[in-house]
């Protein structure tokens, strides 16, 4: 993959760990000035110590007023970002038999409302300039419902719909829109999971795929390919077929199957 970047400035949210952190470091190494945000000020400071091209802006994207204020600070510091990577998110995986409204709200406020909070102050500036690249972090879980996904998958389905709407409204304004739909990637989030993770991918190859797709201005960047194939086949089959196959492959066909949601799997690492 080429090391050349076409962006001079960027803002990456959820940059303290995982994909956000790795993308910020990759961009900074290529000479891009990168504003990085996450809830953990300490982790951001540690990250920024690795490159003079990284600038810390601690933030919880669920806070509308704070996000607007930080966006203003970033514009004053490095200008309107050429590249906006909205990666901040929360993953909560537990069975719907233990549905938790507060955790569902947390997922929606971070994974969906947080995107809107960052988009509102910057989209008009990008339109006025006539250029920009907006990247939303989606998930392969956004295409169909998954076991233990009731607190997570719906929020990512909303992200996928938002990306489509943005693409249609902004492409004639000179603004590129991309959505990244990763499968399982080796990050602090997946380290806490004790269930099967088919297609689990190392972090750096995942970053390679994202950067290649962004440089080519692709709308959809989904991986690994065989999991993408399975997910998209799942969209095409009937509901009866999808539910039956999913129950069988995930071991949900037996009422005696253990309820692992009692050991809740939750990650707030990228918020």
Secondary structure, DSSP 8 states (H G I E B T S, - for coil): -----S-SEEEEES-SSHHHHHHHHHHHHTT-EEEEE-S-HHHHHHHHTT-TTEEE----TT-HHHHHHHHHHHHHHH-S-SEEEE----EEE--GGG--HHHHHHHHIIIIIHHHHHHHHHHHHHHHHT-EEEEEE--GGGSS--TT-TTTHHHHHHHHHHHHHHHHHHGGGTEEEEEEEE--BSSHHHHT--S--TT-B-HHHHHHHHHHHHHTT-SEEEE-HHHHHHHHHHHHS-HHHHHHHHHHHTT-S-TTS--GGGS-EEE-TT-
